[in-house]
Amino acid sequence: HVLQIERNVYGQKQAGRVWHKYLVSKRSSIGFVQSKIDPCVFYKGRIIYVLYTDDTILAGPNKKEIDETIKQIKSASLQITVEGSIEDFLGVQVQRNNDGSFEFTQTHLIDQITQALHIQDARPRPVPAKLETLKRGINTPPFDNSFNYRSVLGKIGYLQICTRPDIAYSAHQCARYG
C-alpha cells in the first residue's frame, strides 16, 4: 500500500517550506510581490510586509494604507492579530528617535542573561580595546554547573546577532568552550 498525505503535518521536515509556500501564494493572491533578494520580504505599492516564521511587520507611509492592507490580508482567509505599533518585535524593543533614526534594544534578554549568571547587581566597566584569546587558567577550578552555559551562550548569540554586533568576538571566544 502507498499512502499520499493530502496536507502537511506539523513537525515534518518540509513543514517550514510548505508553510512559507502557502503564505507566498496567499500574499500573491492579494497583490504582494516577493522580493528577489529576501524571500521573507514582500511589496505591494508603498507597503512592505516582512515575515519571520509566523510573526510579521507591515510598514507603510500612513495608517490608512496599512489598515486597508490588513483588511485585504484578512479577506484572503488569513487569521492575523494586530498588535499596534512596532515597539516590541521578537524580543527586540524598537524606539524611534526625534531625529528619525531607530534604536533597537533587548533589555529583557540582557536581564535574563545577568540573572542566569547571578551578576544582576554587577556594575559595568570599560572593556580594553585589545582582547586576549580566552584561555582556561592552569589553576582555575572546573566549571561548577551553577548555570546552563549553552543556554546563556545561545542568548548571547541571539543578542549579538540582533542588536549587539560589538560583542561578536567575545561571544565567539566563549562559544569555543560550549
C-alpha positions as a Markdown table, in Angstrom:
| # | Residue | x | y | z |
|---|---|---|---|---|
| 1 | His | 0.0 | 0.0 | 0.0 |
| 2 | Val | 1.1 | 3.5 | -0.8 |
| 3 | Leu | -0.4 | 6.5 | 1.0 |
| 4 | Gln | -0.2 | 10.1 | 0.0 |
| 5 | Ile | -0.7 | 12.8 | 2.6 |
| 6 | Glu | -3.2 | 15.3 | 1.4 |
| 7 | Arg | -2.0 | 18.1 | 3.7 |
| 8 | Asn | 1.2 | 18.9 | 5.5 |
| 9 | Val | 1.7 | 17.6 | 9.0 |
| 10 | Tyr | 3.2 | 19.9 | 11.6 |
| 11 | Gly | 6.7 | 18.8 | 12.6 |
| 12 | Gln | 7.6 | 17.2 | 9.2 |
| 13 | Lys | 11.0 | 18.1 | 7.6 |
| 14 | Gln | 9.2 | 20.1 | 4.9 |
| 15 | Ala | 6.7 | 21.8 | 7.2 |
| 16 | Gly | 8.5 | 25.2 | 7.2 |
| 17 | Arg | 8.8 | 25.1 | 3.4 |
| 18 | Val | 5.2 | 24.2 | 3.0 |
| 19 | Trp | 4.1 | 27.0 | 5.4 |
| 20 | His | 6.2 | 29.5 | 3.5 |
| 21 | Lys | 4.9 | 28.4 | 0.1 |
| 22 | Tyr | 1.3 | 28.7 | 1.5 |
| 23 | Leu | 1.9 | 32.2 | 2.7 |
| 24 | Val | 3.6 | 33.3 | -0.5 |
| 25 | Ser | 0.6 | 32.1 | -2.5 |
| 26 | Lys | -1.9 | 33.8 | -0.2 |
| 27 | Arg | 0.2 | 37.1 | -0.3 |
| 28 | Ser | 0.4 | 36.9 | -4.1 |
| 29 | Ser | -3.4 | 36.4 | -4.4 |
| 30 | Ile | -3.9 | 39.9 | -2.9 |
| 31 | Gly | -1.2 | 41.6 | -4.9 |
| 32 | Phe | 2.0 | 41.3 | -2.9 |
| 33 | Val | 5.2 | 40.6 | -4.8 |
| 34 | Gln | 8.0 | 38.6 | -3.2 |
| 35 | Ser | 11.4 | 40.3 | -3.1 |
| 36 | Lys | 14.1 | 38.7 | -5.3 |
| 37 | Ile | 16.7 | 39.5 | -2.6 |
| 38 | Asp | 15.0 | 38.2 | 0.5 |
| 39 | Pro | 12.2 | 35.6 | 0.3 |
| 40 | Cys | 10.7 | 36.9 | 3.5 |
| 41 | Val | 10.0 | 40.4 | 2.3 |
| 42 | Phe | 7.0 | 41.3 | 0.2 |
| 43 | Tyr | 6.0 | 44.6 | -1.5 |
| 44 | Lys | 2.6 | 46.0 | -2.6 |
| 45 | Gly | 2.6 | 49.5 | -3.8 |
| 46 | Arg | 4.1 | 51.5 | -0.9 |
| 47 | Ile | 3.5 | 48.8 | 1.7 |
| 48 | Ile | 6.3 | 46.4 | 2.8 |
| 49 | Tyr | 5.5 | 43.1 | 4.5 |
| 50 | Val | 8.2 | 41.4 | 6.5 |
| 51 | Leu | 7.7 | 37.8 | 7.5 |
| 52 | Tyr | 9.5 | 35.9 | 10.3 |
| 53 | Thr | 8.0 | 32.4 | 10.6 |
| 54 | Asp | 4.5 | 33.5 | 11.8 |
| 55 | Asp | 5.4 | 37.0 | 13.0 |
| 56 | Thr | 5.1 | 39.9 | 10.6 |
| 57 | Ile | 5.7 | 43.6 | 10.2 |
| 58 | Leu | 3.7 | 45.8 | 7.9 |
| 59 | Ala | 5.3 | 49.1 | 7.1 |
| 60 | Gly | 3.8 | 51.9 | 5.0 |
| 61 | Pro | 3.6 | 55.6 | 4.6 |
| 62 | Asn | 0.4 | 56.0 | 6.5 |
| 63 | Lys | -2.0 | 54.2 | 8.8 |
| 64 | Lys | -4.8 | 54.3 | 6.2 |
| 65 | Glu | -2.8 | 52.2 | 3.7 |
| 66 | Ile | -1.7 | 49.8 | 6.4 |
| 67 | Asp | -5.3 | 49.3 | 7.6 |
| 68 | Glu | -6.5 | 48.7 | 4.0 |
| 69 | Thr | -3.8 | 46.1 | 3.6 |
| 70 | Ile | -4.8 | 44.4 | 6.8 |
| 71 | Lys | -8.4 | 44.1 | 5.6 |
| 72 | Gln | -7.1 | 42.5 | 2.3 |
| 73 | Ile | -5.0 | 40.0 | 4.3 |
| 74 | Lys | -8.0 | 39.1 | 6.4 |
| 75 | Ser | -10.1 | 38.7 | 3.2 |
| 76 | Ala | -7.6 | 36.2 | 2.0 |
| 77 | Ser | -8.7 | 33.8 | 4.8 |
| 78 | Leu | -5.6 | 34.5 | 6.9 |
| 79 | Gln | -6.1 | 35.0 | 10.6 |
| 80 | Ile | -4.0 | 37.8 | 11.9 |
| 81 | Thr | -3.9 | 39.8 | 15.1 |
| 82 | Val | -3.0 | 43.5 | 15.0 |
| 83 | Glu | -0.6 | 44.3 | 17.9 |
| 84 | Gly | -0.4 | 48.0 | 17.1 |
| 85 | Ser | 2.8 | 49.9 | 16.6 |
| 86 | Ile | 6.2 | 48.2 | 16.5 |
| 87 | Glu | 7.5 | 48.8 | 20.0 |
| 88 | Asp | 8.5 | 45.2 | 20.6 |
| 89 | Phe | 9.1 | 42.6 | 17.9 |
| 90 | Leu | 10.6 | 39.2 | 18.7 |
| 91 | Gly | 12.0 | 40.4 | 21.9 |
| 92 | Val | 13.6 | 43.5 | 20.4 |
| 93 | Gln | 12.4 | 46.8 | 21.6 |
| 94 | Val | 12.2 | 49.4 | 18.8 |
| 95 | Gln | 12.2 | 53.1 | 19.6 |
| 96 | Arg | 12.0 | 55.9 | 17.0 |
| 97 | Asn | 14.2 | 58.9 | 18.0 |
| 98 | Asn | 13.3 | 62.5 | 17.3 |
| 99 | Asp | 15.9 | 62.7 | 14.5 |
| 100 | Gly | 14.1 | 59.9 | 12.6 |
| 101 | Ser | 16.6 | 57.2 | 13.5 |
| 102 | Phe | 15.7 | 54.0 | 15.3 |
| 103 | Glu | 17.2 | 52.4 | 18.4 |
| 104 | Phe | 17.0 | 48.7 | 19.0 |
| 105 | Thr | 17.5 | 47.2 | 22.5 |
| 106 | Gln | 17.0 | 43.9 | 24.1 |
| 107 | Thr | 16.9 | 44.8 | 27.8 |
| 108 | His | 14.7 | 41.8 | 28.7 |
| 109 | Leu | 17.2 | 39.3 | 27.2 |
| 110 | Ile | 20.1 | 41.1 | 28.9 |
| 111 | Asp | 18.3 | 40.8 | 32.2 |
| 112 | Gln | 17.7 | 37.1 | 31.6 |
| 113 | Ile | 21.4 | 36.6 | 30.9 |
| 114 | Thr | 22.6 | 38.5 | 34.0 |
| 115 | Gln | 20.1 | 36.6 | 36.2 |
| 116 | Ala | 21.3 | 33.2 | 34.8 |
| 117 | Leu | 24.9 | 34.2 | 35.6 |
| 118 | His | 24.0 | 35.6 | 39.0 |
| 119 | Ile | 25.5 | 39.0 | 38.2 |
| 120 | Gln | 22.4 | 41.2 | 38.0 |
| 121 | Asp | 24.0 | 43.6 | 40.6 |
| 122 | Ala | 27.3 | 43.9 | 38.8 |
| 123 | Arg | 28.4 | 47.3 | 37.7 |
| 124 | Pro | 29.6 | 47.5 | 34.1 |
| 125 | Arg | 33.1 | 48.7 | 33.4 |
| 126 | Pro | 35.0 | 49.6 | 30.3 |
| 127 | Val | 36.5 | 46.7 | 28.3 |
| 128 | Pro | 40.0 | 47.1 | 27.0 |
| 129 | Ala | 40.3 | 47.6 | 23.2 |
| 130 | Lys | 42.7 | 44.7 | 22.9 |
| 131 | Leu | 41.1 | 41.4 | 24.0 |
| 132 | Glu | 43.3 | 38.4 | 24.6 |
| 133 | Thr | 42.1 | 35.0 | 23.4 |
| 134 | Leu | 40.1 | 33.3 | 26.1 |
| 135 | Lys | 42.0 | 30.5 | 27.8 |
| 136 | Arg | 41.4 | 28.4 | 30.9 |
| 137 | Gly | 43.9 | 29.2 | 33.5 |
| 138 | Ile | 46.0 | 26.4 | 34.9 |
| 139 | Asn | 44.9 | 27.0 | 38.5 |
| 140 | Thr | 41.2 | 27.7 | 37.6 |
| 141 | Pro | 38.7 | 25.4 | 39.2 |
| 142 | Pro | 36.5 | 23.4 | 36.8 |
| 143 | Phe | 33.1 | 24.7 | 35.9 |
| 144 | Asp | 30.7 | 24.1 | 38.8 |
| 145 | Asn | 27.5 | 24.0 | 36.6 |
| 146 | Ser | 26.0 | 27.0 | 38.5 |
| 147 | Phe | 24.2 | 28.0 | 35.3 |
| 148 | Asn | 23.4 | 26.4 | 31.9 |
| 149 | Tyr | 26.4 | 27.5 | 29.8 |
| 150 | Arg | 25.0 | 26.6 | 26.4 |
| 151 | Ser | 21.7 | 28.3 | 27.2 |
| 152 | Val | 23.5 | 31.5 | 28.2 |
| 153 | Leu | 25.7 | 31.2 | 25.0 |
| 154 | Gly | 22.5 | 30.9 | 22.9 |
| 155 | Lys | 21.0 | 34.0 | 24.4 |
| 156 | Ile | 24.3 | 35.9 | 24.0 |
| 157 | Gly | 24.5 | 34.8 | 20.4 |
| 158 | Tyr | 20.9 | 36.0 | 19.7 |
| 159 | Leu | 21.7 | 39.3 | 21.4 |
| 160 | Gln | 24.9 | 39.7 | 19.3 |
| 161 | Ile | 23.0 | 39.0 | 16.0 |
| 162 | Cys | 20.0 | 41.3 | 16.7 |
| 163 | Thr | 21.3 | 44.3 | 18.5 |
| 164 | Arg | 24.9 | 44.0 | 19.8 |
| 165 | Pro | 27.4 | 43.2 | 17.0 |
| 166 | Asp | 30.1 | 44.7 | 19.1 |
| 167 | Ile | 30.1 | 41.6 | 21.3 |
| 168 | Ala | 30.7 | 39.2 | 18.4 |
| 169 | Tyr | 34.3 | 38.4 | 19.2 |
| 170 | Ser | 33.7 | 37.9 | 22.9 |
| 171 | Ala | 30.6 | 35.7 | 22.1 |
| 172 | His | 32.7 | 33.6 | 19.7 |
| 173 | Gln | 35.5 | 33.1 | 22.2 |
| 174 | Cys | 33.0 | 32.0 | 24.9 |
| 175 | Ala | 31.3 | 29.7 | 22.4 |
| 176 | Arg | 34.6 | 27.8 | 21.7 |
| 177 | Tyr | 34.1 | 26.2 | 25.2 |
| 178 | Gly | 30.4 | 25.4 | 24.9 |
